[in-house]
Amino acid sequence: MDSSDVVGFGALNIDRLYRVNRIAREDEESFVTGFSESCGGSAANTIIGLAKLKLKTGYIGKLAEDRGGRLHLEEFEREGVDTRGVIIAKNGRSGAVTGFVDKNGERALYIDPGVNDTIKPEEIDLEYAKKAKFLHLTSFVGEKPFEAQKMLMMKLPDDVKVSFDPGILYARKGLNSLKPFIEKAFVVLPSERELKLLTNEDYENGAKILIKKGVNIVAVKLGERGCYVADRRGGHLVDPYHVRVVDTTGAGDAFSSGFLYGLVQEKDLNECGKMGNYVASRCIRKTGAREGLPTRSDLENNFR
């Protein structure tokens, strides 16, 4: 079996995004101004981003034999992502997310996990995971896939570097619950809010806590303020690229694509942060998590 630069392991969802005049709160009303449907899932978005940058990629996840499952497999194939680690369920439905995006690009998401939440440890191809240089982990809603990911961490050899993007769902579990991930992670890629939930500290001190627990690199996504990158030698801010925001959906996943691309290419920490910010800036200029992702030639010709 051929090796991969990065293999993703996370939920696979169909994103149904409604553009609205504003995101309605309790007992409020809003109206729809547009609609789009696309393949999504945090790790999957990042892997598609890396595939567009011409890295060798693969995926571990679960789909049903339905329209959503077919759409995911077709897009993975189109982008050159290896799908031998994807499990196909005979029953059930593929995961879906219903999202509402306002005119400022802010969003509210509702997750229907479907067969994502039925992944069991014995379904995962350990040999497939062991062939990756990086294994990129993101969150699931349910406990079964969470436990499956933890079991994989215990069996993974040290020469596979783990990249961990916790998301809000896992950040709410707290550091103790995430101990197998944190102890194994080479790089952790949280948002500022996620790091606050995990450590109850600001991003500088929160990053120090993760590094003390064994993480080599922490890259904190700060949105319009760029990112904060840190390792055992210290940390610093990396300035953002300023663009007109259309939709922030997938911005964090796009950042992870750029940052991991830099790590695979053995760039220094600052350069990885700049690449993450650049790819994220391209993503948020268009609707959806993948439409604006740059190609390798885009990166080579426009990244500064």
LINGI-V643898 format. One record per run of one state. SS is the DSSP state (alpha for helix, beta for strand, coil for the rest). FROM is the first residue (numbers start at 1). LEN is the number of residues. If there is no record, write none. Layout:
# LINGI-V643898
SS,FROM,LEN
SS,FROM,LEN
This chain:
# LINGI-V643898
coil,1,3
beta,4,6
coil,10,3
beta,13,8
coil,21,11
beta,32,9
coil,41,1
alpha,42,11
coil,53,4
beta,57,8
coil,65,2
alpha,67,13
coil,80,2
beta,82,8
coil,90,5
beta,95,7
coil,102,5
beta,107,6
coil,113,1
alpha,114,5
coil,119,2
alpha,121,3
coil,124,2
alpha,126,5
coil,131,1
beta,132,6
coil,138,5
alpha,143,13
coil,156,5
beta,161,4
coil,165,2
alpha,167,5
coil,172,7
alpha,179,6
beta,185,4
coil,189,2
beta,191,1
alpha,192,8
coil,200,3
alpha,203,10
coil,213,4
beta,217,5
coil,222,1
alpha,223,3
coil,226,1
beta,227,5
coil,232,2
beta,234,5
coil,239,12
alpha,251,14
coil,265,4
alpha,269,15
coil,284,12
alpha,296,7
coil,303,2
